[in-house]
Amino acid sequence: MNILDDLRWRGLIHDSTDLDALGEHLGGRITFYVGFDPTAASLHVGHLTQVITARRLQLAGHRPVLLVGGATGQIGDPRETSERVLNPTEVVAGWVENIRAQVSPFVTYDGDNGAVVVNNLDWTGQISAIDFLRDVGKHFPVNRMLAREVVKARLESGISFTEFSYQLLQANDFYELNRRHGCTLQFGGSDQWGNITAGVDYIRRRGAGPVHAFSTPLVTTATGAKIGKSEGNGTWLDRELTSPYAFYQHWFNTDDSMIGLYLRRFSFSSHEEIEELEKQTAERPAARAAQRHLAEELTTLVHGADERDQAVAASQALFGRAELADLKPATLGAALGEAGLTTVEGGAPSIAALFKESGLAKSLSDARRAVAEGGAYVNNVRVTDPEATLSGDELLHGKYAVLRRGKRNIAGVEVR
């Protein structure tokens, strides 16, 4: 199966220029690009579609150019709802370096199709306003710019000339990469299709090309909500913003209705392996084999094998299937943060009080009843005395306690 057929099987082609021409173009070795704007300190899982698709294309023999938008990130692509807040130039410059570091491990830099990472500020920052209007703006009919869906959505509420002009900057990026690196293909999320096709048309108007383009579907939840920073549901690639454990849990908790789609888009497993995992989900959903497979694969890809192993161990240890003491402090803290972490000042109170404070018991009497019934655990050890207190030696890493009521109700306590 060729790369275009594989992308189509995985549901990764949302829009495209001439599909037959694109397939023929991908039959040779080409240079392509995909861009990322630094509108936040980190990429999130919604961006994984793009970086993983870039990896697929490189594995198929094509050369990636990964663009980090030091120029476009200072403006931001218009949203359908409201004007973006412009971030300070020095902040954007710092985010450029963060994102450059995040996208770099997804591709390789050796060989005939070694990747290149570029910053569009390198050429955009050198153009004067007069030159930009004369050399770039002259080729953009305003009626076509107004026809873009996001622009039409903003006409009543208002859109600044800054955001209205964003597509000129992105189109010029495609032209510059075509001129500088021989780039003949751009892809991006489906919400970028208007900007992408503007670049295709601009290159044609400048007498260059031909060039090609396609877009990928946006990543959504089971309810159809877009995943991203603006929607407030982003899971970040930066471990300081989303821990590797929380990243692992994001994928492990994927709804059964979405796991097949996510496997096809994000996994590098073969078609046969993915279809088998889809079959297992249909036949034995409680086993969560597909979710576990994807969570382990993507955590390894983004955070490395050691963090994957820690995330898996934490998932098992919280429920008594592995040793809590084997977890690193950062992993245990992150896992308890996800489960619900209560901070206790001035030393540990009674175990009954810990269960009440953590929310695992409604009252002290309820906590005592849980102990009497044999359903209360501290650090995976069944509790027999509700009035006992934990010493420093009994706390994990000198400060954490894992509380469990029954088989699945977990909470954490940090004693200070």
N, C-alpha and C positions, 0 to 999 in steps of 0.2 A: 504494500500500500504506500503511495507517495504521500508527501507531507500535506498537500492540500486535502486529500481524501481523509487523512488522519485528523486534521483540524476539523473537518466537517463531521466526522464520526463523533468527535468529542464535543460537538455543539459550539465550536469556537468561532464560527463565521456568522456574524449577525448581518452586516452589510458588506458589500464589496463593489469595486469597479468590475468591469467585465470578468466574470468568473472563469470563463474558458481561457481568456488571455492571461489571467492571473495564474492559472494552473500551468500554462505553457511557460510563463516567466519563471515560476518556481522549479521548472525542470532543469534549469541551469544553476550556476552558482551566482547568487546576487548579494547585494548589500542592502540591508533594511534598517529602519530605525523605529524606536518607540520612545516617547518622552514622558517625563515625570516632573510636575511642577512642585517646588518646595513651598507649599502653602501651610505646612505643619512641620514639626520637628522630625516626623517619621512617616514612612509609608504604612499602610494598614492592609488587612487581608484582601480588601477590594482591589489592591494593586497587584496581587499575586497572579491574577490572570495574565497580566501583561508581561511580568518578568519570567513567568514559567513558559508562556508562549514564545518569548524571545529565546529561551533555552531550547525549546523544541526545534525552532527554526535553525539555531546554530548546530544542534546535533544532526540536522538534516543536511548540513554542509554550507549553510548561508552565514554571512558575516554580519554581526550585530553592531549597530551604533546605538548606545544608550545615552539619551539626552537628558540632562538635568537642567531645568529651566531657571537659571539664575536671573534671566531677564523677564520671562513670562511669569515667573513666580512672584515678581514684584507687583504684578497687576492682577492675575487670577482670572481664569475663565469665568464668564458671567454665569451666575446661577439663576434658576427660574424664579426664585422668591425675592431676593434682596441683593443689594450691592455688597460686595466683599469689603472687609476692613483691610486697608493696605498696611502691611507689616513693614517695620523699619528695614532699610537696606541692609544693615549689618546683621539683623536677625535672619533675613533671607539668605545671606551669604553663609551663615553658620548652618542653616538647614540644608543648603546645597551640599556641603561636605558630609553631613549625616546621611543624606539620601544616596550620594555617590558611593559611600561605604556600604550601604545596604544593598544596592543593586549589583555591585561588583562581583560578589561570590556566585551569582547565578549563571555567569557565563565564564568562558575561558579566554585567555589572551594570547595563546600561542597558536602557531600554525597559520595556514593560508587564510583561514576565516577567523582569526583572532579578533576579539571584540575591541571596540573603542568607546570610551566614555567621554562625552563632550558637555560643555556648558554654553548655552546659546547667548550668554552675556558676552562671550568672546567676540562675536561679530555684531550683535545688536548694539552693544555699548559703544561701538565705533562709528555708528551712523548718526549724522545730524538729523534734526527734525525735518529740515528742508529736503535733504537727500532721501529720507524715508518716504516722505509724501510724494516726491517726484518719481522715485525709482520703484517703490512698492505700491503706494496708495493709488497711483494712476491706473493700475490694472484691476481694481476692485469695484465693480458696479454696485452702487449703494442699494439698488433694488434687490440684488441677490443677498446682500448682507442683512437687509431687513426681513428677508424671507426665512431666515434661520429660526427654528422653533423657539429656542430660548430667548432670542431677541424679541420675537412677537409677544412672548409671554410677559416681557418686561416693559413693553411700550407704554402701557397704561400707568404702571407704578413708577416708571422712570428708569432709565439706564444711562450711565455716564458715557461720555465719549471714550474714556479710558477703556472700559470693559467692552464697549461696542467695537473698538479697534483691535481687540485681542486676536481675532482670527487672522489679521494681517501679519502679526508677529509669528504665529504658528505656521502660517503658509510660507513665510519667508524662511523659517527654519528648514522646511523641506527643500526649498530651492537651494539654500546654502549647503545643505548636506549632499544634495545631488551634485552640486558644483565642486565641493571640496572632497567628498568621499565616494562619489559615484553611486549614491544611495538612490534606489529605484522603487522602493516599497516602504510605505508607512502603515502602521496599524496602531490602534488604540481602542479605548472603550467606546461603546456605541453612543455615549453622550458627547463624544468628540467628533462624530462623523461630519458635521458641518464644517468644522475647522480642517479636518483631514481632506475633504473634497475641495475645500478652498485652496489648499496647497497644490493638489493635483491640477486644478484649473490654472492657478497662477504660474506653475512651471510651464504649462502649455502656452500660456500667453507670452511668456518670456522666450519662447522658441526652443525650449529644452524638452527633455523627455524622450519617449513616453515613460510615464511612471504609473505605479499601481498602488492600490490601497484596500484595506479591509478593516472592519471593526469587530470587536468581540462583545458578547453580551455582558451587561453589568452583573455583578454578584449580588444576589438578593437572598433574603431569608425565606423560610417556608411560607410566610404571610405575604411575600412579594415586596417587602420593604428593601430598598437599596441599602447595602452595607457601605458605610463611609463615615468620614469625620463630620461632615455637615449634618448627618442624620443622628449623630450621637451614639452610634452602635459599633464604632470601629474597634477592631482588635488590632493592636499595633505590632509592627515587626520589631520595634525597639524593645529590648528586654527590660529597660527601665520604665517603660510605659505599660507594657503587658508582659508579665513574667513568662518564661518558657512553659511553666506549669499551666498557667491560664491559657496560653496559646494552644497547648495540647488539649486542654479541656474544651476549648472553642470547637475544635474539630470532632472530638470524641462525643460531644453532645449534639452533633448534627441530627436534625430530624430525619427519620427514615425516608420521608418523601423527597428529601433533597440529596441523600448520600450518593445515589447513582450519578446524578448530575455533577456533584462535586468531584467524585472520583474521575469522571471523564475529563473534567476541566483541569484538575490539579495534579492528578497522579501520573507518574511515569510508568506505571504497570502496563502490561500488555492488554490488548482488547479482551483476550480470553480470561485473563486474571480478573479484570474489572467485571466482566459478565458473570463470572463465578461468584464474586463478592455480592453483586446485585441479587443473584439467586439466593445466596445465603441470607441476605437481609429479608427477602420475601418469605423464606421458609422458617428462619429462626431469628426474628428481629431482636429478641432479648439478648442474644449472644453479642450483638454489636460488633461483629467481625469486620465489617466494612468501615465503620467509624474508627475502630482501633487501628486498622491498616492505614487509613488516611492520616490520622493524628500522628502516628509514628513516622510516617514518611515525610510529612510537611514539617514536623518539629525537627527532624534530622536535617532537612534541607535548609531551614532558616536558622536554627540554633545549634546544630551539631549533635553528634551521637551521644555525647556525655549528658547533655541537657535532656535529650530524649529519654535516656535511661533513668535519669532522676525523676522526670515527669511520670514515667510509667511506674517506677517504684513508689512514688508518692501516692498515686492513684490506688495502688494496692495496699500500701501501708496504712492509710487512713481507715481502711475497713478490715484490718487485721490479717491481710494476706502477705505482708512483707514487714521487715523490721523498720520501725520508725527511727531508730537510732542511726540507721544507715543513710538517712537523708541529710543533705547539707542544710545549714541554717537558712540560707536564702530560699531553697526549695520548700522546706517545711513552712517557713513564714508565708510564702506565696500561696501554698496549698491551703493553709488555714485562713488566709485572707479571703480566698475564694469561698471557703466553707462558711466563714463567719467568725471573725476574731474579736474577742472581747479583751480589753486591757484592764488589769487589776493592779491597783497601786497599793504599796505598803505590805506586800507579802500575800500568800495564798490563804483565803478563808477556808471554811470547811468544804468538803466535796459537794455536799448538798447545796451550799451557797453558790459554788461554781456552776453547778447545773442550772440553778435559777438565774444567775447573772447572764449566762450564755444564751438563755432562751430555750434550752432543752427541757426545762421543767417550768411549769407555770408558777409554782410556789415551792417553799421548802418542804412542805408535806408531800407535794407531788414528787419532788426529787427523792425524798426518803422512800416513798412507795416504789419508785423505779429501782432503787438499790435493793429493797426487800424482795422484789420480784426477780432479781438477777439480771436486769436489763441495762445496768449502768456500767460503763467502762471508762477508765482513764488510761491513756497510752496503751490501749488494747488489752488491758488487764481488768477483769471483772472486779467491781467494787463491792466490799462487804460491810464497810462501816461508813455511813453517810456523814459522820461528824469528824472523820479523819481529815488531816491537812497534809498538803504535799510539802516535802522538804526540798531544798535546792537541788539535792542529788537526784530527786525523782523527776525534776523538770527536764525536759529535752533541751539540750544546749543551754541549760541553766535558766531558762525562762518560759518555755512553751509546755502546754499540756493539751493533749488531744482528748476531747470528751466525745463519747458516743452513747447514744441511747438506742437500744435495739440493734438492728443490723445496718441501718442506712442513715440515721439521723446524727450528723456530725457537727461539732463546733470546736473552736479553738480558744484557748486562753493564753494571754501573755502576761506574766507576772513581773512587775517592776518593783 
